[in-house]
């Protein structure tokens, strides 16, 4: 993961990292996106995406 971050800093690039590991998002992301079970897409700053209400919406919608 550190290698990816170094490449990002050096080359000023964006990295799309797909994961279900919320700890990875917490430690490495600046922004995030959540896809709900109903197909809606939530996009925003990391803190907003990891907020309980966003996670509840992503995991409960369409259930």
N, CA, C and O atoms as a DFTB+ gen file, in Angstrom:
252 C
 N C O
     1  1       0.825      -1.179       0.000
     2  2       0.000       0.000       0.000
     3  2       0.875       1.250       0.000
     4  3       0.561       2.237      -0.667
     5  1       1.952       1.203       0.738
     6  2       2.861       2.363       0.764
     7  2       3.447       2.632      -0.620
     8  3       3.650       3.787      -0.993
     9  1       3.718       1.584      -1.375
    10  2       4.228       1.759      -2.735
    11  2       3.210       2.512      -3.600
    12  3       3.577       3.413      -4.355
    13  1       1.951       2.142      -3.487
    14  2       0.914       2.843      -4.238
    15  2       0.840       4.311      -3.851
    16  3       0.697       5.181      -4.710
    17  1       0.937       4.583      -2.560
    18  2       0.898       5.973      -2.098
    19  2       2.107       6.757      -2.587
    20  3       1.983       7.925      -2.954
    21  1       3.269       6.124      -2.595
    22  2       4.479       6.785      -3.121
    23  2       4.320       7.097      -4.608
    24  3       4.663       8.193      -5.051
    25  1       3.809       6.152      -5.368
    26  2       3.573       6.376      -6.797
    27  2       2.560       7.497      -7.018
    28  3       2.711       8.316      -7.924
    29  1       1.541       7.521      -6.187
    30  2       0.530       8.565      -6.303
    31  2       1.149       9.944      -6.063
    32  3       0.894      10.881      -6.819
    33  1       1.954      10.064      -5.020
    34  2       2.596      11.344      -4.707
    35  2       3.583      11.747      -5.798
    36  3       3.600      12.901      -6.226
    37  1       4.393      10.814      -6.240
    38  2       5.425      11.091      -7.231
    39  2       4.845      11.488      -8.578
    40  3       5.336      12.415      -9.223
    41  1       3.805      10.791      -9.000
    42  2       3.243      11.004     -10.327
    43  2       1.974      11.860     -10.337
    44  3       1.399      12.110     -11.396
    45  1       1.544      12.303      -9.162
    46  2       0.316      13.104      -9.047
    47  2      -0.852      12.429      -9.768
    48  3      -1.535      13.045     -10.586
    49  1      -1.066      11.157      -9.447
    50  2      -2.120      10.388     -10.088
    51  2      -3.224      10.032      -9.094
    52  3      -3.049      10.117      -7.878
    53  1      -4.334       9.642      -9.638
    54  2      -5.451       9.154      -8.844
    55  2      -5.429       7.636      -8.887
    56  3      -5.163       7.039      -9.930
    57  1      -5.708       7.023      -7.764
    58  2      -5.759       5.568      -7.691
    59  2      -7.179       5.158      -7.316
    60  3      -7.745       5.653      -6.342
    61  1      -7.739       4.255      -8.096
    62  2      -9.032       3.673      -7.778
    63  2      -8.758       2.338      -7.101
    64  3      -8.219       1.418      -7.715
    65  1      -9.131       2.242      -5.845
    66  2      -8.861       1.060      -5.042
    67  2     -10.200       0.505      -4.584
    68  3     -10.913       1.157      -3.820
    69  1     -10.546      -0.679      -5.036
    70  2     -11.827      -1.290      -4.703
    71  2     -11.608      -2.258      -3.546
    72  3     -10.771      -3.159      -3.623
    73  1     -12.373      -2.059      -2.472
    74  2     -12.205      -2.906      -1.300
    75  2     -13.480      -2.949      -0.470
    76  3     -14.328      -2.060      -0.551
    77  1     -13.590      -3.983       0.313
    78  2     -14.648      -4.080       1.321
    79  2     -14.059      -3.806       2.705
    80  3     -14.784      -3.807       3.700
    81  1     -12.762      -3.575       2.771
    82  2     -12.084      -3.368       4.051
    83  2     -12.161      -1.898       4.458
    84  3     -11.434      -1.059       3.927
    85  1     -13.038      -1.601       5.393
    86  2     -13.213      -0.224       5.827
    87  2     -11.948       0.340       6.463
    88  3     -11.718       1.548       6.399
    89  1     -11.131      -0.500       7.070
    90  2      -9.879      -0.040       7.682
    91  2      -8.921       0.481       6.612
    92  3      -8.183       1.433       6.864
    93  1      -8.921      -0.120       5.435
    94  2      -8.068       0.365       4.339
    95  2      -8.525       1.741       3.890
    96  3      -7.703       2.615       3.615
    97  1      -9.829       1.934       3.818
    98  2     -10.360       3.244       3.447
    99  2      -9.980       4.274       4.515
   100  3      -9.542       5.381       4.200
   101  1     -10.153       3.898       5.756
   102  2      -9.833       4.809       6.867
   103  2      -8.366       5.234       6.833
   104  3      -8.055       6.397       7.090
   105  1      -7.480       4.320       6.523
   106  2      -6.049       4.609       6.590
   107  2      -5.466       5.253       5.346
   108  3      -4.463       5.961       5.445
   109  1      -6.060       5.034       4.172
   110  2      -5.392       5.462       2.949
   111  2      -6.185       6.395       2.040
   112  3      -5.594       7.088       1.212
   113  1      -7.489       6.430       2.173
   114  2      -8.301       7.210       1.234
   115  2      -8.478       8.662       1.663
   116  3      -8.426       8.990       2.849
   117  1      -8.688       9.516       0.679
   118  2      -9.107      10.900       0.944
   119  2     -10.600      11.039       0.701
   120  3     -11.307      11.749       1.416
   121  1     -11.061      10.337      -0.332
   122  2     -12.473      10.348      -0.701
   123  2     -12.913       8.903      -0.898
   124  3     -12.089       7.999      -1.037
   125  1     -14.213       8.705      -0.907
   126  2     -14.703       7.356      -1.082
   127  2     -16.033       7.331      -1.809
   128  3     -16.674       8.363      -2.008
   129  1     -16.421       6.162      -2.189
   130  2     -17.721       5.950      -2.824
   131  2     -18.311       4.666      -2.251
   132  3     -17.605       3.679      -2.046
   133  1     -19.597       4.699      -2.002
   134  2     -20.317       3.519      -1.534
   135  2     -21.412       3.215      -2.541
   136  3     -22.124       4.115      -2.986
   137  1     -21.543       1.965      -2.893
   138  2     -22.629       1.538      -3.758
   139  2     -23.617       0.796      -2.869
   140  3     -23.268      -0.195      -2.228
   141  1     -24.849       1.282      -2.838
   142  2     -25.855       0.662      -1.991
   143  2     -26.412      -0.582      -2.663
   144  3     -26.230      -0.781      -3.864
   145  1     -27.072      -1.395      -1.906
   146  2     -27.683      -2.601      -2.471
   147  2     -28.763      -2.247      -3.492
   148  3     -29.070      -3.032      -4.389
   149  1     -29.331      -1.055      -3.339
   150  2     -30.339      -0.602      -4.287
   151  2     -29.738       0.001      -5.545
   152  3     -30.470       0.367      -6.465
   153  1     -28.408       0.110      -5.599
   154  2     -27.732       0.613      -6.783
   155  2     -27.371       2.079      -6.747
   156  3     -26.746       2.578      -7.683
   157  1     -27.744       2.787      -5.693
   158  2     -27.377       4.197      -5.587
   159  2     -25.890       4.326      -5.299
   160  3     -25.284       3.437      -4.701
   161  1     -25.309       5.440      -5.727
   162  2     -23.893       5.693      -5.502
   163  2     -23.752       6.904      -4.597
   164  3     -24.267       7.982      -4.893
   165  1     -23.048       6.711      -3.491
   166  2     -22.757       7.801      -2.563
   167  2     -21.284       8.139      -2.707
   168  3     -20.440       7.250      -2.589
   169  1     -20.951       9.398      -2.958
   170  2     -19.569       9.816      -3.145
   171  2     -19.296      11.005      -2.242
   172  3     -20.125      11.908      -2.128
   173  1     -18.130      11.007      -1.596
   174  2     -17.789      12.152      -0.761
   175  2     -16.486      11.961      -0.023
   176  3     -15.756      11.000      -0.263
   177  1     -16.199      12.886       0.882
   178  2     -14.988      12.783       1.691
   179  2     -15.020      11.507       2.543
   180  3     -16.085      10.997       2.889
   181  1     -13.848      11.021       2.863
   182  2     -13.722       9.780       3.627
   183  2     -14.563       9.804       4.901
   184  3     -15.271       8.839       5.189
   185  1     -14.494      10.883       5.659
   186  2     -15.229      10.956       6.928
   187  2     -16.734      10.827       6.707
   188  3     -17.436      10.199       7.499
   189  1     -17.213      11.421       5.638
   190  2     -18.644      11.346       5.325
   191  2     -19.039       9.929       4.909
   192  3     -20.100       9.442       5.299
   193  1     -18.198       9.274       4.128
   194  2     -18.508       7.928       3.661
   195  2     -18.433       6.895       4.781
   196  3     -19.135       5.884       4.742
   197  1     -17.593       7.142       5.771
   198  2     -17.450       6.200       6.888
   199  2     -18.360       6.540       8.068
   200  3     -18.340       5.849       9.087
   201  1     -19.147       7.589       7.935
   202  2     -20.080       7.966       8.998
   203  2     -21.152       6.879       9.138
   204  3     -21.559       6.278       8.143
   205  1     -21.602       6.630      10.351
   206  2     -22.595       5.567      10.573
   207  2     -23.835       5.674       9.679
   208  3     -24.339       4.657       9.201
   209  1     -24.328       6.892       9.450
   210  2     -25.538       7.022       8.634
   211  2     -25.279       6.641       7.168
   212  3     -26.162       6.080       6.520
   213  1     -24.094       6.933       6.641
   214  2     -23.767       6.535       5.262
   215  2     -23.611       5.027       5.157
   216  3     -24.108       4.409       4.215
   217  1     -22.923       4.438       6.119
   218  2     -22.741       2.984       6.096
   219  2     -24.068       2.265       6.270
   220  3     -24.321       1.256       5.612
   221  1     -24.919       2.781       7.156
   222  2     -26.236       2.168       7.351
   223  2     -27.038       2.230       6.058
   224  3     -27.701       1.262       5.684
   225  1     -26.977       3.363       5.381
   226  2     -27.710       3.511       4.116
   227  2     -27.174       2.537       3.073
   228  3     -27.949       1.886       2.373
   229  1     -25.854       2.436       2.969
   230  2     -25.254       1.559       1.958
   231  2     -25.577       0.095       2.214
   232  3     -25.829      -0.658       1.273
   233  1     -25.571      -0.311       3.471
   234  2     -25.784      -1.731       3.770
   235  2     -27.248      -2.105       3.957
   236  3     -27.591      -3.287       3.919
   237  1     -28.121      -1.114       4.158
   238  2     -29.527      -1.433       4.410
   239  2     -30.421      -1.176       3.201
   240  3     -31.454      -1.831       3.056
   241  1     -30.051      -0.247       2.340
   242  2     -30.910       0.127       1.218
   243  2     -31.094      -1.047       0.272
   244  3     -30.134      -1.696      -0.143
   245  1     -32.334      -1.296      -0.053
   246  2     -32.645      -2.374      -0.993
   247  2     -32.594      -3.749      -0.383
   248  3     -32.763      -4.742      -1.092
   249  1     -32.364      -3.840       0.924
   250  2     -32.260      -5.155       1.581
   251  2     -33.624      -5.822       1.705
   252  3     -33.723      -6.931       2.231
